[in-house]
Amino acid sequence: MSDLIFDFVRSLTLREKAYFKRHAQLHNQSQDKNYLKIYNYLEKQKKYSEEALKAHFKGETFIKYLSSEKHYLLEQILNSLINFHSNASNNKKLLRLISYISILSEKGFRKKATKILKKAKDLAYKYEEFTIILQLIQMEEEILFNHGILNYVQQLETLKKEREEITEKIQSLIELRLLKAQARELQYVFMPHVSEPSKFPHIFNNPLLTSKEKVKSLKGQEVWHYINCIAAYLLRDFKKSQNDYKEYLKFYEENEFLFKKNQKLPLLSNFMYLSAKIKDEPSFMLGLEKLTSLSGEKDIDSAYIYYIKYARILELYHKTENHSAAKTLLEEIHDYIDKNSDKFGDTEIDHLIVLLIRAGIETKQFTKAQQWINLWYKKVTIEVSLNMVKLFSLIIYFELNYSNLLSHEINSTYKILRKRKKLTTLDQTFIRFFKKIIKDPNSSKNNKIYTTLKTNLEKIKQDPTQNILFEQFDFLKWCNEKMDTLDRP
């Protein structure tokens, strides 16, 4: 059973918990406050049970008003967190300054309020906190109205123009963020290929995206970079996408003061992925160096850094066919997943395990590859990579000469993919191939069966609407290698 207050208490860091207890002691000298009793109880629990909580406080009068007491506890935690994080970000610093300005103005200390307002506005402009700038403009106007002075009409006109300029920047940023959301939606639906870009002119033929100079703010330019990177990726122009990410990374580092450190992680991850994809090892190593330098940074999880590192290195080894290096790395990554899988979502674990399976096949460690497929079924509940895992299973059982298991997997693959409406031409091609080859692995007709498979795979690989999985594994190369073994005496 879930509970908002329990979940919120569980979300607190050790430092936040310590600060809350000091805050409670400062504002409530008595340790017998009801909300503190509830907090101390919840903090020690691993799972929430309303019945257990009521039983624990049986006899306490406040238990009759538990909902109200829990609500008060939430308010007190939130108040402590506001103080704790008051200087944690520029936005929160500005909100605190706005409170100072408001109080000073209400008390009649116009000069001091104006001085702090100027400081706040300079900070807000530096960090492009546009909505706060609008709030500061309004406060500045109110100070002028309430403390009427000579020649303030011109100041009001200046503020009016300033408001118009900021509103224009906000509108531009909103439009770009909408485009970003639309680009991400396309990426999710068509990943990684949009075959008819003319159907999406707002992404692939948008005048706003032709030049960064058209964008009116640095925050807008950051979104602009992202959209262009994704657009090139969706067109499978991986060289352009990698170059766009290189420019994006340069922009980020030139304006790093605007962003949180952890925002650099997905940027580096994508840059390294595309560098691996086009076999640009110098750029890849530059990205890896930048990634490694973030280790130990505040608010950056070292486990996530290793996730990016392992995933991208495996991609590089795959593209450069450095199978010996991949073989050395595999056990280390397996141990890493065992220790850290609870820190990531299904998408991350899915991706990393599929890379392990692929590397196991490419390094001829088929038994281990099968163990990693079992791990995938154990750890992953989403079906993003279902087609890939099913194809890998067929290949592994075939390589291990597990005829009975292969026969079962052929039927299972067809039924499951068909039921989920995921059955592709590639899947059907391999299902037909394995059905024929399993009847008599040593048949003289095998050359013809392999030749048919090769012909079909060549057609699929040339078709951009069907060859998406070839981005992850070269099925045609695997077929050619198997045909080579047939020709050997």
N, C-alpha and C positions, 0 to 999 in steps of 0.2 A: 504494500500500500504506500502511495506517495503522499507527501505532505509538504506544502510550500515552505513553512517555517523550518522543518527538519532539513529539507533539501538546501535551503539557504544557509543554515548553520554548517552543513557539510561542505558547502562551497567555499567557506572562509579559509584563508591561508593562516598559517601559524602566527604570522605577524599581525594579521587582522584580528585574530582571536585574542591575542595578548593585549592589543590596543583597546578592544571592546571591554575587556575586564577592567583595565585601568580607567577607562571612560566611565564605566558603571560605578566604580569605587569613588571616583571624584564627585559624581553627581548624586550618588546614593550612598550615604555613609553606612547604612545598615545592609548587611549581607543577606538579610532575610526577605528581600524584595521578591515578590512572587515571580516576576519575569526572569530573575536571575536563577531561581530554583528550576524553572522550566528549561532555561538555557543549559545549565550545568548537567541536567539529565539528558537532554537531546545530544549534547556534545559527545557523550560517552556511548551512544547507541550506534549500531551498524545498520539496523533496519528500523523503520518507523512502525510503531503499533500504537494506535490510539487507546486500545484496551489496556495495554501494558502501562502506558503513561498514566491513565486514570487510576489504575490499580496501585501504582507507585505512590501517587499523591492522595490516596484514599484517606479521608478524614480532614484534609485541608479544605478550608472554606472556599478558596479561589477556584477549586476544580469545577464548581458550578458555573463559573464564568470563563471556562478554559479558552473558548474562541476569542473573547475579548483580551485575555491575558497574552495569548499568543500574538495577537495583532499588535499589542503594545510592545512585546519583545521585538518584533520585526521593526517597529518604528525606532526603538532604541539602537538596534544594530545599524540601521540605515544612518541615523544621526552620527554614530561613531565613525562609520565609513566615510561620511562626507568630510569630517574633520581629518581623518587619516589620509584621505586621498586629495585633500584640498590643494596640494601643490604637485600632484602626481602628473598632471598634464597641463598644457597651456590653456585648454578650455576651462578647466577647473580653477586655475589661477585667475582667469579673466572673470569668471562668475563671482569669485570672492571679491575682486576689485569692484565689480558692479554693486555688490552689497555695501562696500565702504562708501562708494559715491552716493548711493541712495540715502544712507544714514546721514552723511555729512550735509547733503543738500537739504534734507528735511529739517536738520537742526540749524540751517542758515549759514553754514560755513561754505559759501560759494567758491571762494578762491581755492581752498584746499580740495574741494570736490572737483573743481575744474582741472587742477593740477594732476590729480589721480586719474581723471578721465582721459587726459592727454596721454599719460603713460599707458593706460589700458588700450587706447586706440592704436598707439604705435605698436604695441604687442599684438593686437588683433590683426593689424595689417600685415605684420611680418609673417604671421602664421596663417593668414588668409581665413580667419574665422569670420566669415561674412555676415552671418546672422547676428553675431555679437556686435559687429560694427554697426549694424542697423539699430540695435538696442542702444548702443552708445550715442549714436546720432540723435535718437529720440530723447535720451537723457540730457544731452547737450542743449537741445531745443528747449526742454522744460526748465533748465537752469536759466536760460536767457529770458524766457517768459516770466518766470517767478521772481527773477531779480533784475527787472527791466533796467537796462543801461542804454546810454546813447549809442547810436550807430549800430545797433544790433540787427537791423533789417538786412544789411548786407551779409552779416554772418549767417542769418537764417537762409538767405538765398544760396550761399555757398554750401550749407548743409543740405539744402534741397537737391542741388546738383550732385553732391556726394552720394546722397541716397539713391538717386537715379543710376549712377555709375555702379554702385554696389549691387543694386537690384538686377542690373544687366548681367553682371558677373555671376550672380546666383542663378539666373535663368539659363545662362550658357552652361554652367556646371550641371544643372538639372537635366538639360538636353543630352549632354554627354553621358551622364550616368544612366539615363534611359537607354541610350545606344549600347552602353556596356552590358546592361542587363539583357538586351536583345541579342547581342553577340554571344553572350554566355549561353543563352537559350539555344541558339543555333548550334553552338559547340556541343551541347548536351544531346541534341536531337540528331545531328548529322556527323558527329565526330568520327574520323577527322576530315571529312570531305563534304563540301558543298559543290555538287556537280553543275548546278545552274545558278551562278551568282546573280544573273540578271533578274531573278525573282526576288532578290533582296537588295535593291538599290540603296536603301537607307544605310546599309553596312558597307557594300562594295563599290558604291558610286555616290558617296555623300560628299558634297563640296566642303563640308566642315572638317572632313578627315584628310583633305589633300595637303594641308599645311598647318603645322603646329602654331605658326604665327597668328592664325585666325582665332586661336583660343585665348580667352581673356584673363586667365589665371594659371598659376603653377599647378594648383590642384586639378584644374581642367586639363592641363597638358599631361598630367600623370594618367588620367583616364584616357586621353587621346592616344598615348603610347600603347596602353593595354589593348585598346580596340584594334589598332593597326597590327599588333602582334597576333591577335586571335584571328583577324581576317586573313592574313597570309597563311596561317596554319590551316584554316578551314579550306583554303584553296590548294593545300598541300604543297605550297611553295616554301619548303622548309628552310632553304637558304635565306630567303627574304625574311621569314619569320625570325630566324636566328639573328640576322643583322638588326631587325627591329628590336629584338630583346637586348641586343648589345647597346643600342641607342637608349633604350628604356633604362638599362642599368646605369649608363653614364648620367642620364638625367636624374635618376634617383640619388646617385652619389653626390651630384652637384647641389642637390636640394635636400640633403638628408635631414636637415633640421625640421622639415615639415612632416616627417614620417616616423612611425615607431620602428624600432630595430627589427622586430619580428616580421614586418612587412617585406623585408628584403629576402626572406627565406623562399617564398613561392616564386619570386622573381629570379633568384639564382637557380632554383630547381628547374624552371622552364628553360632558362638559358643553357644550363648544362645538358638538359635532355635534347634540345635541338642541336647543340654542338656535337653531342654523341651521334645523333641521327645522321648528320652530314659528315661525320668523321673528322671534325675539326678539333684535333686533340689539344693544340696550344690554347684555344679558347676554352675548352673543357677544363684544362688544368688551371687556367686563370680563375674560372668560376669556382673550382674546388678549393683553391687557395682562399678566395674571398669567403666561401662558406665556412671553412675551418677557422678563419679568424673571428667568426662570431661565437665560437665556443666560449663559454664562461660569461657571456653578456647577460646582464640582468633581464629577466622575463623571457629568455629564450631557452627552450627545453633542449638539452644536449641530445636527448633520445630522438627528437625530430630532425636534428642536424644529421645524425647517423642514418636515419631513414632516407633522407635525400641523398646522402653520400652513397649508400649501398645501392639504392635503386638506379641512380645515374651511372655509377661505375659498371654495374651489370649491363646497362644499355650500351655503354661504350665498348665493353668487351664483346658483346653480341655483334655490334656493327663492325668492329675491327677483327672479329673472329679470333680473339685472344682467349681461346678456350682453356689454356693451361693456367692463366691468371684467374679466370673465373672459377676453375676447379678449386684453387687454393682458398678463394674467398667464401665458398658456399657454406662451409660448416660454421664459419664465424657469423654469417648472416642468420643461419638457422638458430644458433644460440641467442642471437639478438632478438629474434621474433619470440622465442620462448620467454624471455625476460621482460619484453616490452609490449607484447601484443595488446595488453589491456589499456595501454596509453593512446591507442589509435582507433579510428573508426574502421568499419568494414572495408571502405574503399581503399584505404592505405594498405591494410593487411592483404586484401585481395590482390592488389597490384604487386606487392613485394613477393608473395608466395608464387604467383604466376611467373614472375621473373626467375625464381628459384627452379621451378619446374622446367622452364625453357632451357636454363643453363644446364640442368641435369641431363636433358636430352642431348644437348649440343656437346657435352663432355662425356657422353656415353655412359653416364651413371644412371641407368634406367630404373634400378631398384630404388635408389634414393629419390629419383623423380616421382616414382609411384608413392613413396612415403610422403612427399610434399603435396601430392594430390590429396592424399588422405587428410593431411593437415589443413588443406584448403576447405574440404568439406566440414572439418571440425571447427575451424575458426571463423569462416565467412558465411553470412546469412543472405547477402545480396547475390544477384545473379548477373552482374555486369560482365564477368569473364566466363560465363557458363559455356558458350560455344568453344572458346579457346581451351578450357579445361577438358571438355569432352573430346575434342580432337587430339589433345595431348594424351588422354587416356588410351584412345585407340592406338596411337603410335607406340606408346610404351608397352602395352600388352602384346602388340605385334613384335616389337623388338625383343621382348623377353620370352617369346614363343609360348605365351599363355593362351592357348587356343580356346579353352572353355571360357575363360574370363573375357577374351576378345569377342567371342560370339555373343555373350551376354551384354557386353558394352555396346555392341553394334545395335542391338535391339533397344537397349535403354536410351542410347543417344537419339535414335530416331523418334522414339515415343515422347521423350521429355522435351526435346526441341520443338517437335511438332505441336505438342500440347501448349507450349508457351509462345507459339508463333515466332520462333527464333530459327527455324530450319532454313539454312541458306544453301545456295548452289554448291559452295565449298563443302559443307557438311554432307550433302547428298552425294557429291563426287567421291568422298572418302568412304562413306558407308557402302556404296556400290563396289568400290575397289576392294575393301576388306571382306565383303561378302564373297566375292569371287576368289580372292587369293586364299581364304581360309579353307576352302574346300579341298585344295591339294597344294600345299606350299611348295612342293617340288615338281609341280607339273611343268611340262615343256611349253605350255601355253602362257606361262608367267610373263615372258617377254612382251607378249601382246597385251596382257592385262596392264603391265607397267607403262607400256607405250600409250595406251588409252588414257591412263591416269595423267601422264605427262602432258599429253595434248590438251586434256581438259583443264589442267592446272595452268598451262600457258595462256589459255583463253581467259580464265578467271583473273590471272595476274595482270592482264592488259586492260581489264574492264574496271575503271575507277569506281563504278557503282557496286562492285562485288569483291574487290581485292583488299578491303580494309584490314582483314586479319593478316595479310601478308606484311603489314607494317610491323607485326609482332614476331612473325616466324616465317622463314622462307620454305614453304611447303614444297615448292618446285625443286629447290636444292636438295631437300631430303629425298625426294623421289629419284633424282639423278644419282645420288649416292647409292641408293638401293639398287638401281639399275646397273651401276658399275660393279657391284658385288656379284650380280648374275653373270656378267661377262668374264669373271675371273675363273680360271680352271680349278 
